[in-house]
Amino acid sequence: MYNITDILLIGSDHKGELMADFNKILDAGDVAGGVVNVVIEIGTGSQLKVEWNRKKAIFELDRVEPGIFAKPCNYGFIPQTLDDDGDELDALIICNEPIATGVVVQGKIIGILNFEDDGEMDHKVVVVPADDRHNGDSVNSLDDLSPALLKQLEHHFSHYKDLKKPGSTNVQGWGNIEDAKAIIAECQERWDKEA
């Protein structure tokens, strides 16, 4: 397994190299067992829309969101997957603390948000940190999350592009753990064919 010094290569000894390619050093994880690897792009509360650029193997700032659209939870991607939109499959990481960009989390799958963006499916697998003994062990499905949090997530993804491109997003409801695993498997197959 890699440690942070293997992944983050910033410094004078590395002559400007930024980091290893997460899609080369990680796979999706133990999907059948309900645990996936998630690379964090955006921490809870951030207005910075940071995205992984697969071709350059770097994180890039795509845009700064208005304060009212700060991320309601940690946000990242599952390596070696491709969703319908051509990007790695997104994950929402439910955790009490913001997690820094570039941190890898083993996430326990608890469901999926079915989401369409600009006419393409852009699913969001919902996970909790698999090793969060304080909170994660008591959260085993979407039913264990507060209805207020689920509504906040729906509202965020229904409206976060309203100022830029109104009407371009459409939340299509929630799916359970098995629905999430099926979408992950589809995205793994797409990765194997297209990446």
Secondary structure, DSSP 8 states (H G I E B T S, - for coil): ---HHHHB--SGGGTT--B--HHHH---EETTTTEEEEEEEE-TT--EEEEEETTTTEEEEEEE--GGG--SSEEEEETT---TTSS-EEEEE--SS---TT-EEEEEEEEEEEEEETTEE--EEEEEETT-TTTGGG--SGGGS-HHHHHHHHHHHHHTTTTTSTT-EEEEEEE-HHHHHHHHHHHHHHHHHH-
